[in-house]
Amino acid sequence: MRAGCCILLDVTPEVGIARVHSRPDEPTRFDNEALDFHARVREGYKKHVGEFGTPVIIDADKPLEEVWTEVVRAVESIV
């Protein structure tokens, strides 16, 4: 992979938290934060992702199989 590229898996807080609670693992203290906390974190990542090189932003609200396919495609396009 070339230097200076960042892949951001952009997931809405609602989808992210639903996925956390569908896992068998116990949620972390961050997982248990309110939705507005997760929304602020998401916006912070989106605001700063360009500082780490050319961003590739993937809509991670899609089904996980589609997200994975897009990640593979993105990585293949930059190697």
A tleap script that builds the chain and sets N, CA, C and O, in Angstrom:
source leaprc.protein.ff14SB
mol = sequence {
  NMET ARG ALA GLY CYS CYS ILE LEU LEU ASP
  VAL THR PRO GLU VAL GLY ILE ALA ARG VAL
  HIE SER ARG PRO ASP GLU PRO THR ARG PHE
  ASP ASN GLU ALA LEU ASP PHE HIE ALA ARG
  VAL ARG GLU GLY TYR LYS LYS HIE VAL GLY
  GLU PHE GLY THR PRO VAL ILE ILE ASP ALA
  ASP LYS PRO LEU GLU GLU VAL TRP THR GLU
  VAL VAL ARG ALA VAL GLU SER ILE CVAL
}
set mol.1.N position { 0.850 -1.173 0.000 }
set mol.1.CA position { 0.000 0.000 0.000 }
set mol.1.C position { 0.891 1.228 0.000 }
set mol.1.O position { 1.900 1.269 0.704 }
set mol.2.N position { 0.529 2.208 -0.771 }
set mol.2.CA position { 1.317 3.426 -0.802 }
set mol.2.C position { 1.089 4.217 0.475 }
set mol.2.O position { 0.037 4.121 1.107 }
set mol.3.N position { 2.084 4.991 0.837 }
set mol.3.CA position { 1.983 5.806 2.042 }
set mol.3.C position { 0.963 6.911 1.834 }
set mol.3.O position { 0.716 7.334 0.704 }
set mol.4.N position { 0.380 7.372 2.911 }
set mol.4.CA position { -0.495 8.515 2.846 }
set mol.4.C position { -1.918 8.222 2.419 }
set mol.4.O position { -2.588 9.101 1.878 }
set mol.5.N position { -2.392 7.028 2.644 }
set mol.5.CA position { -3.775 6.707 2.310 }
set mol.5.C position { -4.480 6.247 3.582 }
set mol.5.O position { -3.886 5.585 4.432 }
set mol.6.N position { -5.734 6.604 3.695 }
set mol.6.CA position { -6.514 6.220 4.864 }
set mol.6.C position { -7.883 5.751 4.400 }
set mol.6.O position { -8.537 6.414 3.594 }
set mol.7.N position { -8.310 4.607 4.914 }
set mol.7.CA position { -9.649 4.105 4.629 }
set mol.7.C position { -10.499 4.338 5.870 }
set mol.7.O position { -10.166 3.873 6.960 }
set mol.8.N position { -11.595 5.060 5.693 }
set mol.8.CA position { -12.520 5.319 6.787 }
set mol.8.C position { -13.786 4.526 6.540 }
set mol.8.O position { -14.449 4.699 5.517 }
set mol.9.N position { -14.118 3.660 7.474 }
set mol.9.CA position { -15.385 2.934 7.418 }
set mol.9.C position { -16.408 3.798 8.133 }
set mol.9.O position { -16.468 3.813 9.362 }
set mol.10.N position { -17.202 4.509 7.374 }
set mol.10.CA position { -18.150 5.475 7.904 }
set mol.10.C position { -19.478 4.798 8.209 }
set mol.10.O position { -20.226 4.431 7.302 }
set mol.11.N position { -19.757 4.641 9.484 }
set mol.11.CA position { -20.985 3.987 9.927 }
set mol.11.C position { -21.748 4.946 10.831 }
set mol.11.O position { -21.154 5.622 11.671 }
set mol.12.N position { -23.057 5.003 10.658 }
set mol.12.CA position { -23.853 5.847 11.542 }
set mol.12.C position { -23.846 5.248 12.949 }
set mol.12.O position { -23.729 4.033 13.108 }
set mol.13.N position { -23.970 6.091 13.956 }
set mol.13.CA position { -23.968 5.568 15.328 }
set mol.13.C position { -25.038 4.506 15.564 }
set mol.13.O position { -24.797 3.529 16.272 }
set mol.14.N position { -26.202 4.690 14.981 }
set mol.14.CA position { -27.283 3.728 15.203 }
set mol.14.C position { -26.918 2.342 14.676 }
set mol.14.O position { -27.152 1.338 15.350 }
set mol.15.N position { -26.352 2.286 13.489 }
set mol.15.CA position { -25.948 1.000 12.908 }
set mol.15.C position { -24.772 0.418 13.693 }
set mol.15.O position { -24.751 -0.778 13.982 }
set mol.16.N position { -23.814 1.243 14.030 }
set mol.16.CA position { -22.655 0.768 14.783 }
set mol.16.C position { -23.044 0.163 16.124 }
set mol.16.O position { -22.577 -0.918 16.484 }
set mol.17.N position { -23.899 0.863 16.860 }
set mol.17.CA position { -24.323 0.363 18.168 }
set mol.17.C position { -25.161 -0.905 18.025 }
set mol.17.O position { -25.036 -1.822 18.836 }
set mol.18.N position { -26.001 -0.964 17.015 }
set mol.18.CA position { -26.785 -2.188 16.788 }
set mol.18.C position { -25.857 -3.367 16.533 }
set mol.18.O position { -26.110 -4.473 17.010 }
set mol.19.N position { -24.787 -3.137 15.784 }
set mol.19.CA position { -23.833 -4.221 15.517 }
set mol.19.C position { -23.104 -4.628 16.782 }
set mol.19.O position { -22.882 -5.816 17.017 }
set mol.20.N position { -22.733 -3.663 17.590 }
set mol.20.CA position { -22.055 -3.970 18.855 }
set mol.20.C position { -22.932 -4.878 19.708 }
set mol.20.O position { -22.462 -5.875 20.256 }
set mol.21.N position { -24.199 -4.526 19.815 }
set mol.21.CA position { -25.091 -5.286 20.683 }
set mol.21.C position { -25.508 -6.624 20.083 }
set mol.21.O position { -26.124 -7.436 20.773 }
set mol.22.N position { -25.188 -6.870 18.824 }
set mol.22.CA position { -25.485 -8.171 18.227 }
set mol.22.C position { -24.320 -9.149 18.398 }
set mol.22.O position { -24.451 -10.335 18.094 }
set mol.23.N position { -23.174 -8.646 18.888 }
set mol.23.CA position { -22.013 -9.512 19.105 }
set mol.23.C position { -22.118 -10.221 20.447 }
set mol.23.O position { -22.799 -9.741 21.354 }
set mol.24.N position { -21.448 -11.359 20.579 }
set mol.24.CA position { -21.484 -12.062 21.859 }
set mol.24.C position { -20.623 -11.400 22.942 }
set mol.24.O position { -20.828 -11.642 24.132 }
set mol.25.N position { -19.656 -10.561 22.529 }
set mol.25.CA position { -18.783 -9.897 23.498 }
set mol.25.C position { -19.556 -8.844 24.278 }
set mol.25.O position { -20.554 -8.301 23.803 }
set mol.26.N position { -19.075 -8.568 25.480 }
set mol.26.CA position { -19.663 -7.494 26.277 }
set mol.26.C position { -19.302 -6.154 25.658 }
set mol.26.O position { -18.172 -5.971 25.206 }
set mol.27.N position { -20.244 -5.209 25.629 }
set mol.27.CA position { -19.911 -3.872 25.127 }
set mol.27.C position { -18.870 -3.210 26.023 }
set mol.27.O position { -18.830 -3.438 27.232 }
set mol.28.N position { -18.028 -2.386 25.403 }
set mol.28.CA position { -17.027 -1.633 26.167 }
set mol.28.C position { -17.671 -0.371 26.727 }
set mol.28.O position { -18.826 -0.071 26.425 }
set mol.29.N position { -16.928 0.360 27.537 }
set mol.29.CA position { -17.494 1.604 28.078 }
set mol.29.C position { -17.761 2.599 26.953 }
set mol.29.O position { -18.689 3.403 27.046 }
set mol.30.N position { -16.950 2.554 25.882 }
set mol.30.CA position { -17.202 3.429 24.736 }
set mol.30.C position { -18.476 3.007 24.005 }
set mol.30.O position { -19.259 3.854 23.574 }
set mol.31.N position { -18.678 1.713 23.869 }
set mol.31.CA position { -19.895 1.210 23.224 }
set mol.31.C position { -21.139 1.684 23.971 }
set mol.31.O position { -22.184 1.911 23.362 }
set mol.32.N position { -21.028 1.831 25.270 }
set mol.32.CA position { -22.171 2.203 26.098 }
set mol.32.C position { -22.423 3.708 26.163 }
set mol.32.O position { -23.370 4.147 26.815 }
set mol.33.N position { -21.594 4.494 25.501 }
set mol.33.CA position { -21.813 5.943 25.474 }
set mol.33.C position { -23.087 6.269 24.695 }
set mol.33.O position { -23.562 5.461 23.897 }
set mol.34.N position { -23.631 7.455 24.934 }
set mol.34.CA position { -24.853 7.906 24.261 }
set mol.34.C position { -24.600 8.105 22.767 }
set mol.34.O position { -23.463 8.294 22.334 }
set mol.35.N position { -25.685 8.059 21.989 }
set mol.35.CA position { -25.572 8.220 20.538 }
set mol.35.C position { -24.929 9.555 20.149 }
set mol.35.O position { -24.193 9.616 19.164 }
set mol.36.N position { -25.195 10.624 20.909 }
set mol.36.CA position { -24.606 11.917 20.541 }
set mol.36.C position { -23.088 11.890 20.671 }
set mol.36.O position { -22.401 12.575 19.913 }
set mol.37.N position { -22.550 11.123 21.605 }
set mol.37.CA position { -21.099 10.943 21.715 }
set mol.37.C position { -20.568 10.292 20.442 }
set mol.37.O position { -19.586 10.757 19.862 }
set mol.38.N position { -21.214 9.229 20.015 }
set mol.38.CA position { -20.775 8.513 18.812 }
set mol.38.C position { -20.907 9.391 17.567 }
set mol.38.O position { -20.082 9.313 16.657 }
set mol.39.N position { -21.940 10.220 17.532 }
set mol.39.CA position { -22.109 11.130 16.398 }
set mol.39.C position { -20.969 12.149 16.359 }
set mol.39.O position { -20.458 12.461 15.284 }
set mol.40.N position { -20.569 12.665 17.516 }
set mol.40.CA position { -19.448 13.624 17.560 }
set mol.40.C position { -18.140 12.966 17.138 }
set mol.40.O position { -17.347 13.565 16.411 }
set mol.41.N position { -17.915 11.745 17.588 }
set mol.41.CA position { -16.698 11.025 17.200 }
set mol.41.C position { -16.681 10.805 15.691 }
set mol.41.O position { -15.658 11.015 15.039 }
set mol.42.N position { -17.807 10.384 15.144 }
set mol.42.CA position { -17.908 10.158 13.694 }
set mol.42.C position { -17.596 11.436 12.928 }
set mol.42.O position { -16.823 11.414 11.970 }
set mol.43.N position { -18.188 12.540 13.340 }
set mol.43.CA position { -17.943 13.810 12.658 }
set mol.43.C position { -16.483 14.224 12.774 }
set mol.43.O position { -15.926 14.790 11.833 }
set mol.44.N position { -15.860 13.949 13.907 }
set mol.44.CA position { -14.440 14.249 14.068 }
set mol.44.C position { -13.578 13.456 13.100 }
set mol.44.O position { -12.663 14.001 12.484 }
set mol.45.N position { -13.868 12.183 12.970 }
set mol.45.CA position { -13.126 11.364 12.006 }
set mol.45.C position { -13.317 11.889 10.587 }
set mol.45.O position { -12.352 12.005 9.831 }
set mol.46.N position { -14.559 12.206 10.224 }
set mol.46.CA position { -14.827 12.692 8.873 }
set mol.46.C position { -14.143 14.030 8.620 }
set mol.46.O position { -13.697 14.308 7.507 }
set mol.47.N position { -14.066 14.847 9.647 }
set mol.47.CA position { -13.433 16.161 9.513 }
set mol.47.C position { -11.927 16.038 9.293 }
set mol.47.O position { -11.344 16.815 8.536 }
set mol.48.N position { -11.305 15.079 9.943 }
set mol.48.CA position { -9.844 14.990 9.934 }
set mol.48.C position { -9.260 13.901 9.048 }
set mol.48.O position { -8.038 13.810 8.933 }
set mol.49.N position { -10.083 13.075 8.421 }
set mol.49.CA position { -9.571 11.945 7.648 }
set mol.49.C position { -8.623 12.401 6.540 }
set mol.49.O position { -7.677 11.682 6.217 }
set mol.50.N position { -8.844 13.543 5.966 }
set mol.50.CA position { -7.988 14.039 4.898 }
set mol.50.C position { -6.589 14.407 5.348 }
set mol.50.O position { -5.695 14.571 4.518 }
set mol.51.N position { -6.386 14.540 6.645 }
set mol.51.CA position { -5.065 14.872 7.176 }
set mol.51.C position { -4.100 13.695 7.101 }
set mol.51.O position { -2.897 13.865 7.300 }
set mol.52.N position { -4.614 12.521 6.819 }
set mol.52.CA position { -3.798 11.313 6.798 }
set mol.52.C position { -3.528 10.824 5.384 }
set mol.52.O position { -3.171 9.663 5.182 }
set mol.53.N position { -3.696 11.691 4.422 }
set mol.53.CA position { -3.468 11.321 3.035 }
set mol.53.C position { -4.783 11.324 2.276 }
set mol.53.O position { -5.789 11.861 2.739 }
set mol.54.N position { -4.752 10.725 1.128 }
set mol.54.CA position { -5.947 10.672 0.291 }
set mol.54.C position { -6.975 9.743 0.935 }
set mol.54.O position { -6.735 8.540 1.039 }
set mol.55.N position { -8.106 10.278 1.363 }
set mol.55.CA position { -9.067 9.413 2.046 }
set mol.55.C position { -9.914 8.585 1.088 }
set mol.55.O position { -10.289 9.034 0.006 }
set mol.56.N position { -10.196 7.378 1.516 }
set mol.56.CA position { -11.177 6.525 0.862 }
set mol.56.C position { -12.254 6.312 1.916 }
set mol.56.O position { -12.016 5.665 2.936 }
set mol.57.N position { -13.428 6.854 1.668 }
set mol.57.CA position { -14.514 6.746 2.638 }
set mol.57.C position { -15.524 5.729 2.125 }
set mol.57.O position { -16.063 5.851 1.026 }
set mol.58.N position { -15.759 4.723 2.961 }
set mol.58.CA position { -16.655 3.625 2.589 }
set mol.58.C position { -17.895 3.686 3.465 }
set mol.58.O position { -17.801 3.791 4.688 }
set mol.59.N position { -19.044 3.621 2.835 }
set mol.59.CA position { -20.318 3.606 3.556 }
set mol.59.C position { -20.452 2.262 4.264 }
set mol.59.O position { -20.783 1.252 3.642 }
set mol.60.N position { -20.193 2.258 5.561 }
set mol.60.CA position { -20.203 1.015 6.321 }
set mol.60.C position { -21.567 0.701 6.921 }
set mol.60.O position { -21.691 -0.230 7.717 }
set mol.61.N position { -22.599 1.469 6.549 }
set mol.61.CA position { -23.960 1.114 6.948 }
set mol.61.C position { -24.497 -0.052 6.119 }
set mol.61.O position { -25.481 -0.692 6.489 }
set mol.62.N position { -23.843 -0.313 5.004 }
set mol.62.CA position { -24.262 -1.401 4.127 }
set mol.62.C position { -24.039 -2.740 4.827 }
set mol.62.O position { -23.350 -2.798 5.845 }
set mol.63.N position { -24.611 -3.803 4.295 }
set mol.63.CA position { -24.337 -5.130 4.860 }
set mol.63.C position { -22.828 -5.404 4.881 }
set mol.63.O position { -22.096 -4.971 3.991 }
set mol.64.N position { -22.387 -6.117 5.895 }
set mol.64.CA position { -20.951 -6.316 6.104 }
set mol.64.C position { -20.246 -6.929 4.899 }
set mol.64.O position { -19.091 -6.600 4.631 }
set mol.65.N position { -20.917 -7.810 4.173 }
set mol.65.CA position { -20.294 -8.430 3.006 }
set mol.65.C position { -19.999 -7.376 1.934 }
set mol.65.O position { -18.956 -7.424 1.282 }
set mol.66.N position { -20.918 -6.432 1.758 }
set mol.66.CA position { -20.702 -5.356 0.785 }
set mol.66.C position { -19.579 -4.429 1.235 }
set mol.66.O position { -18.766 -3.988 0.423 }
set mol.67.N position { -19.541 -4.137 2.529 }
set mol.67.CA position { -18.469 -3.285 3.062 }
set mol.67.C position { -17.121 -3.951 2.806 }
set mol.67.O position { -16.180 -3.303 2.347 }
set mol.68.N position { -17.031 -5.246 3.103 }
set mol.68.CA position { -15.783 -5.976 2.898 }
set mol.68.C position { -15.356 -5.922 1.429 }
set mol.68.O position { -14.182 -5.706 1.129 }
set mol.69.N position { -16.296 -6.115 0.529 }
set mol.69.CA position { -15.990 -6.067 -0.902 }
set mol.69.C position { -15.427 -4.694 -1.278 }
set mol.69.O position { -14.465 -4.603 -2.041 }
set mol.70.N position { -16.024 -3.633 -0.747 }
set mol.70.CA position { -15.536 -2.290 -1.043 }
set mol.70.C position { -14.155 -2.039 -0.442 }
set mol.70.O position { -13.333 -1.355 -1.052 }
set mol.71.N position { -13.892 -2.578 0.732 }
set mol.71.CA position { -12.570 -2.439 1.344 }
set mol.71.C position { -11.526 -3.128 0.475 }
set mol.71.O position { -10.478 -2.551 0.182 }
set mol.72.N position { -11.808 -4.352 0.068 }
set mol.72.CA position { -10.874 -5.089 -0.788 }
set mol.72.C position { -10.623 -4.314 -2.076 }
set mol.72.O position { -9.479 -4.172 -2.507 }
set mol.73.N position { -11.679 -3.821 -2.682 }
set mol.73.CA position { -11.551 -3.051 -3.923 }
set mol.73.C position { -10.692 -1.796 -3.699 }
set mol.73.O position { -9.848 -1.461 -4.530 }
set mol.74.N position { -10.913 -1.116 -2.582 }
set mol.74.CA position { -10.149 0.100 -2.289 }
set mol.74.C position { -8.666 -0.222 -2.081 }
set mol.74.O position { -7.797 0.483 -2.594 }
set mol.75.N position { -8.385 -1.270 -1.340 }
set mol.75.CA position { -6.985 -1.659 -1.087 }
set mol.75.C position { -6.322 -2.059 -2.399 }
set mol.75.O position { -5.188 -1.661 -2.665 }
set mol.76.N position { -7.006 -2.831 -3.206 }
set mol.76.CA position { -6.429 -3.258 -4.484 }
set mol.76.C position { -6.135 -2.067 -5.397 }
set mol.76.O position { -5.197 -2.109 -6.193 }
set mol.77.N position { -6.925 -1.021 -5.284 }
set mol.77.CA position { -6.720 0.141 -6.155 }
set mol.77.C position { -5.536 1.009 -5.723 }
set mol.77.O position { -5.080 1.858 -6.490 }
set mol.78.N position { -5.042 0.805 -4.515 }
set mol.78.CA position { -3.936 1.646 -4.041 }
set mol.78.C position { -2.635 0.887 -3.839 }
set mol.78.O position { -1.627 1.480 -3.454 }
set mol.79.N position { -2.642 -0.413 -4.094 }
set mol.79.CA position { -1.376 -1.169 -3.956 }
set mol.79.C position { -0.683 -1.293 -5.288 }
set mol.79.O position { 0.389 -1.892 -5.373 }
savepdb mol mol.pdb
quit
